[in-house]
Amino acid sequence: ETGVTQTPRHLVMGMTNKKSLKCEQHLGHNAMYWYKQSAKKPLELMFVYSLEERVENNSVPSRFSPECPNSSHLFLHLHTLQPEDSALYLCASSFHRAGEQYFGPGTRLTVT
Amino acid sequence: DAKTTQPTSMDCAEGRAANLPCNHSTISGNEYVYWYRQIHSQGPQYIIHGLKNNETNEMASLIITEDRKSSTLILPHATLRDTAVYYCIVRVGDSNYQLIWGAGTKLIIKP
């Protein structure tokens, strides 16, 4: 595996479900990101982890809970989501604060 | 970080050079210009970045005007696979983790 991988690629969940999105980077980077991309809207930064510590949390509702167990893995735990949370969730990584960020293919989430 | 203005959409014939403009008239001296693209339903892909000088890599060339108020991304020989949304982003070097994404330019390469 190379680059940034994300699983699952597609997820349909009910509002009462609990699920997790997984991201893994094979680039030796030390910063990882979660972004949300809703239809017709620009990418929104949700969370940033640097050296496994959360450094940014952009006013994201608590029903989204990130976890970064090591510099190669990032999770986004989801619970009691709303239909408006349906979106493409993208993971990215970089060296420190570098503007070159490398993205995974995303998880297409549908909340029913 | 300075704001950018890009055309909503552009067409280009396959095999021709695609020139994508970006206006960043309020750019500061320490702000870089970054370009990304996003092919439909995929994650964004880093293309190139620059500060003052023109830059070239295997994907594209970046031409920044002398006053740095605008730039052009050039795809020298566009192919159908270059159809994507192209984002121009301005940010201060490695100051923070943010990339401020706009709506970008939808580039359609036509056969």
Interface residues (C-beta under 8 A of the other chain):
Chain A: V4 A31 Y33 P42 L43 E44 L45 V48 S50 V55 E56 L88 L90 C91 A92 S94 H96 R97 A98 G99 E100 Q101 Y102 F103 G104 P105 G106 R108
Chain B: Y32 Y34 S41 Q42 G43 P44 Q45 Y46 H49 I89 R91 G93 D94 S95 N96 Y97 Q98 L99 W101 G102 A103
